[in-house]
């Protein structure tokens, strides 16, 4: 009962004369007051009378997510998308496509945006969002077409230019990307994302040329917010490139402190969940030798060479890379009916115990087939699949898992100096948390290598950059593929790159990252002590 004595079914008993607009206004008021049952009932009433009401579909999708009902939540999102497609309800298209991305339905996002009239005022008003979503969905060429269409209809907009810069960067047009980042900042000098992206993309010429404008932006943004964190990380990059290490470290720690407060990472909780996961009994099927699809999972801590190995292997004529995707998590969610991110997120051990692994495998392969219709060897390069190993190996007997491992100090430092988008990798912003996480990862990898040696292989980053041909030959033999020449020449791989390494992997393989932590050896002493590095 509500404070006004209304039951949750109140909305269904309202007069048929009440319009959906009035239902909506009242439901919004209920949400503001925290009366969730009453709000939900009114949204349901709206949909009873107007099934194609897009905002109500989206709100119901969120309510079902709060209730951990994955399939019902996804169905509401699909119905919202169909309403946009069939009835031209473009007013809320950006919200719909954003919701579809949460279900890893990138093909549906692309299809929906392509289906609408790009001269529609609603589409134009949401063009910055829609362009970004085409980019996030991996349709880089489509994003460029959309951006070109918008450029003919709207004045220069910093967010549109910023998205175009990101698209060029992922496609490997380094000069065009830098030019657009600069154009974006000329229009919006305080756009923190653009400062950070440019600093990670290319070095200033001359060194420190960008520092003053970053400092100016820092003086104007809200303290302790995500924009300030981006600017501090950008400042670190600029000072580091100029070898001003004291200033660089000060900027890095300032940005990391903001991110650490935002993430509230619990290292002890992660440790306990990982221990419970290791203790959980697993039943590993025999590796399949004649499967139609051989998924190749490249996992590991980020910034440990996962993108590099992906670029090498996808040079092979029989291998197709899908990039970093969330298809396995989506398959687990659909098979279980519950939202799933990782065994280390929330209390998901019981869900895993009851999981139909065969169904997970079928759903995952269906997703792969949508993206690689005729490929047999398909790379899924999402580092966050690292802790999904027990699920992957039970759901996909043909899978091969390549686990990148980098020397601990370098692995930790490479994570520490990165600002990860979307609150990913929250352990990476303190010396103690990143060290403890790294040690847990090494224990985890040793465990799986010991119990599933035919499916899991540890690949050394140092071996990969020092002896790429020999290391690649060993990896191919493990996967079951013949060797081909010059696979390590990654500069001839023209496929898009959508990771934090998107600029770096356009270069030839080099060893500059080996021992990179030594530049900050004094500042990293607490981390080195925790890792017991001599």
Secondary structure by P-SEA (a helix, b strand, c coil): cccccccccccccccccccaaaaaaaaaaaaaacaaaaaaaaaaaaaaacccaaaaaaaaaaaaaaaccaaaaaaaaaaaaaaaaacccccaaaaaaaaaaaacaaaaaaaaaaacccccaaaaaaaaaaaaaaaaacaaaaaaaaaaaaaacccccaaaaaaaaaaaaaacaaaaaaaaaaaaaaacccaaaaaaaaaacccccccccaaaaaaaaaaccccccaaaaaaaaaaaaaaaaacaaaaaaaaaaaaaaaaaaaacccaaaaaaaaaaaaabbbbbccccccccbbbbbbbccccccaaaaaaaaacccccccccccaaaaaaaaaaaccccccccccccaaaaaacaaaaaaaaaaaaaaaccccccbbbbcccccccaaaaaaaacccbbbbbbbccaaaaaaaaaacccccccccccccaaaaaaaaaaaaaaaaaaaaaccccbbbbbaaaaaacaaaaaaaaaaaaccccccccccccccccccccccccccccccccccccccccccccaaaaaaaaccc
